[in-house]
């Protein structure tokens, strides 16, 4: 399941890793296996004419060539014991990669360190002069087996680390060690530990196939996740149903095959898993690499998903019939948003399509961080939207302008250093009526935003394109090197201003591997209040509940440094530093 968004404190469920999709990036491939044809009707052969008998004969002749033929068993080329050709011509190549040719010695060698050395020596860096395609494919497959072998050895080390921390109070935080060491999220580290442990105890065949390079890590994870609730005997039985063909199956094909095998080996457990997972139905969102966003419903009733999918398709057909441009996928996406937002994207004579436009005056509990130079059109730097990530300058300006139309929008100003770390901050308030000199919002096609100095060097005036008055912002420093303790309180609980400034300096949990928003975290004293620690910006920072508890574990140490960074030391003696949040500059 997606590496985001998930609870940062999922609880002690030892099988939580089962609900973590090892291949979110393969969702599209999985969906394509069940896609309907495009909305426009296709002929029997789509856009292509049927092949003639002569063309079919040509294809059969080509299939006999050594570069295309496979063993009669039809297992394809993947891993040792599955040659890439039925025809072998030993001694006919003088290439440095001759031993990687079809059916040659290194083409059949299981994944190991020696294979990596040989493959590295066969090419001059990234140059492959004198190497034919058949040998090049052999090199590609060799590196694939080496990659799988390395993954198996890595998982073996992860499993051993788990075995060395059997006590419940230590085992709970072992995944934090893994996450810190590998630079992974705790979510991903937990999935690695679950896969490693399950391969070690339940799936000896899959573990051996991964070590040899017969199956890759993605496929091993599919088998491990599908058999996670089975006992060792049941898991081994299900594994044996698919292991002989796992190498040649696509991930989608393997997922279907192992699911059937699990249902045959333990049908009651398969039913229980489905019913249990349904209690965790949810909707998730995350940022796409393109700068757009994704929205998905998970663990929903299959019959209702099919019905909803049909409704989306029907709505997409209506949009197409109304003349809205776009392909099948684009129209279905637009149909989904129409149904969720209660809007109509069908073109009308009296207005244009709303595709891509930011809704005017939208109300949403999100934080948009935008460089002032971008808002005033003096620069084209990206902004950032909480919960999603970076947004391009054009969308940043559109969202800011839309937010300005809503009177409930609040505005803050953060001043950063050259690295984007917050050094000062202020929150806006409406200018007093007796001092208002507002000339009205800027023109629709103008920048709309302006920032002006006042007589007080700490106070600035912010003009927005909204209908409201100008805003006054008083700037206060957030640096603590040295700290003047201006925000300190004698109580345990911080005041609203101290809490807000701590959340500005660290917008997320201060763990090296957690990105839970600071507003959802505890504001924790680094030196405990009961031990004399100040309730001050120099001794507080946001930590999610999990990391608050982790910091209190006797084998872990956390130091808050004068520059606002946090230094974490694990039971293994390794240190990891979390710097303050870097804002767009």
C-alpha positions, 0 to 999 in steps of 0.5 A: 500500500502507499508509503503515504499517508498512514498513521505514524503510530499504528500500534503493536500489530505485528502483522501491520506490514501486510497492509503495506503495498510493496508496489504502489508504483505498479498500481497503474499496471495492475489497473490496466489488466482490468481496464475497459476498452476506450469509450469510443468503440473499437473494431475487432482488431482495434486500429490494426488490420488482421495479420496475413498468413505470410506475416504470421509465417514471418513471425514464426520464422523470427521466433526460431532465431536464437535471440527470441526462442525460449525453452520448450517448457515456456518458462521464459528467461528469468534467473538461473536454470532458465536459459535465454536460448534453445540454441547455443554456439560456444566458442564463436564469440571473442567478446569480453561478455562471451560468457554471458551469451545465451546458455553460456556459463555466466548466463546460468550462474545464480546471483552472487558476488562473483557474478557481480565482479564478472559482469563489472569486468565484462564492460568498460564502465557504461560502454559495451563496445564489441558486445552483441545484443544477445550478450548484452541481454545476458549482462542485463539479466546477470545484474538483475540476479545480482540485484536480487541476491543483494536484496536477499542478503540485506533482508537476512541482515534485517531479520538478524537485527530483529532476532537480536531485539526480542524483548517487546520494549526493544522490538517495538523500536527496532524498525526505527533503527532500520529506518534511520540507517537506510534513510527510509520511512518507518512505514517502509522499514516495518514492511522490510522487517515483516518481509524479512521475518516472513521469508526467514520463517515461512518461505524457504523456497522464495528466500532461496529463489531470491538469493539465487536471482530466480525471482526479484525482490518485488515478486518475493514481497508479493508472495510474502504479503499474500501468505502473511497470515498463514502458518509455516506449513500453509505458507509453504504449500501456497508457495509451492503452487507458484514458485516454479512459474513465479519467474515468468509471471508478471507481477499482476499474474503472480499476485493472482496466482498466489491469491488463489493458492492462499485461498486453496491452502487456507480459505477461512484465513483468506476470508478473515483477512478480507473481512478484517481489512474492510474495517480499515477502509479509507481514502488516501491522498499523496503527491504525484511526481508530476506535481499533480495529486492522487486520491484513492479509496482503499479496502472498499467492498468489491461489489460497490467498487465495481458499481462506482467504477461503472458510474464513473465510466457512465459519467465520462461518456456523458462528458464526451457526448457533451463535447468535452475534450480528452481521452478515456482516462482524463474523462474518467478522472474528470467524472470522478471529481465531478461526482465527488465535488457536485460539479458539472464539467460539461461545456455550456454556451454561457461559460467555459469548462472548469477543468484545471481552475482553482475554485474561487474562494475555496475553504480548506484546512491546508497550508500553502507556503509561497515565496513572496517573490512568486506572489508578486511575480518577481520570481518563479519559485515553487510553493508548497502545499501541506499534505501534498508537497511542491506546487509550481509557481503558476498554481501557487499564485492561483491558489493564493489568489483563491484563498484571498477571496475567503475571509477566513484565510489566515496569513503568516510571514516566515523569513528564512536564511539562505538555506530556507531555515526559518529565522523570523516569523509573524502572523498577520492581523487586519490593520486597525480601522483608524490606520487603514489606507487601502486603495482596494484590491489589485487588478485581476490581471495584476500581481495583487500582492504587495509587501511594504515597510512601516515606520516600525522596522519590525512591522510590515504591511501585506496587501492581498488581492482579496476584498478585506483590509491590508494586513499588519505583520509584526516580525519576531525572531525564532533563532535560539543560538543563543536563545534569549528565552523571550517566549519562555513560560514557567508552566509545563504547557506552552503558550499558543505563540511558543507552540506556533513558532516551534511548529514553524521551525519544525513543520513536521515531527523532529524524528529523522524518519517521520513526516507527521505534521507538527500540528498533529504532534506533541510539543515535547520538552527535550530536557524533561520539565520535571528535571528542570527543562525550560518550556522555551523554544530552545528546549521544545520541538514537535514529536509524534506520539510514537517518537515521543515514546521512542525518545524516552526509551533508555537505549535512545538519546536525543539532543536539541542543538542550539541551531534548532537541529535534533541529534538522535543516537540509536542503540547501535551507537549511530547518530542521525541529525534532523535539521529545521524545516527548509522552506521555499526561498 
